[in-house]
Amino acid sequence: MTVRWKRTLYLVAGFIAAGLLALAFLPDPVPVDVASVQRGALAITVDEDGETRARDRYVISAPVAGRVPRIDLREGDHVATNQVVAEILPLPLSARERDEQLARITATEALSREARERVRHAATDYEQAMRERSRQEKLLKDGFVSSQAVEQARVAETTSADELAAARFRGRSAAADAKVARAALMAIEGGGRDATVSLRSPVAGQVLRVPERSERVVMPGTALMIVGDSRALEIVVDVLSGDAVKIKPGMAVRLEGWGEQRPLQARVRLVEPYAFTKVSALGVEEQRVNVIADFVDAPQSLGDAYRVEARIVLWSSTDALKIPSNALFRKADGWAVFIVDGHRARVRPVRPGHAGPLETEIVEGLGAGDRVVLHPSNDIGAGTRIRIK
């Protein structure tokens, strides 16, 4: 073998040894989980526990102090309008108690007048909603508005009709309170010790609850019975005030965990305008707001105060470009992901859209079929060698 070939052989062997040595000192590929960018259905929801509630619920209370004989009605019994549901044998009134009863009559009459004004206001809103719905339908025929605008007008009309029905019920309840308060004073002053005050149901429905059925002595304002129509149910869901500002009347509500596998459908009717403080399971004070929704398909098996799991749909799409939310990370003032490029990770800036706890819509930066790294750790950077688990 010539000297030239020996030198060439030694040189090749040196290069191979140097390559093997460099390869030995290279860091091992980082094992990662990946997911593909897909198109599909995506919904952004607010998930909270709620309960059903009889929409037309009326609390029958004692207008005066006295002895209440045993109440024979039981939960689930049907009552008719103006039916006597309980009686009170009032105690004699002192001068102070008479003044208090007169003040109570004045207060209930004021509430009755306020309720009548609310009925007139709700009736005006309902008439306006009907005119607006008719106007939008005509514009749709002429091609000036979209079908979505007509759907919103129809939802607004339905909501106004429900508000009018609720206002009329509150008006009947307030008028019944005023009538009972006046009758109680007249019965006491006119009948003496043998006077009896009869309490009547202001609505036709069912007895929902009797707090105490036994004979007893009660003070004014003591609740004796709750009546209402358990077939006309609504859903009450308390949500964080930060979520409540995103919820609008007409939004869809999906109800699960109510006792059967199939979900129930409902729609938001009202987001109450005031918040209340509630202590969470972790002992943190939270400001929460009640969201009222109406059933679209209420089953007969549900009753008053039943628990449901509510998902209020803020936004939904059947063809959204989406990725798992845990693939995103902050980069400067925006967001980015690591995409899989062969056996290396590459940084790709993206612009996310609607975000949920599990999946996020991608508006710009990725395409269907791209693979992204999940749970990116500090061991991964631009160009890092990776190994898919």
WOTA-V663633 format. One record per helix or strand of 2 or more residues. SS is the DSSP state (A for helix, B for strand). FROM is the first residue (numbers start at 1). LEN is the number of residues. If there is no record, write none. Layout:
SS;FROM;LEN, SS;FROM;LEN
//
This chain:
A;3;23, B;30;7, B;38;17, B;57;5, B;66;3, B;78;2, B;84;7, A;95;47, A;147;48, B;197;4, B;205;5, B;216;3, B;223;6, B;233;8, A;241;4, B;252;5, B;264;8, B;276;4, B;285;11, B;307;18, A;325;3, B;329;3, B;334;8, B;344;12, B;359;6, B;371;4, B;385;4
//
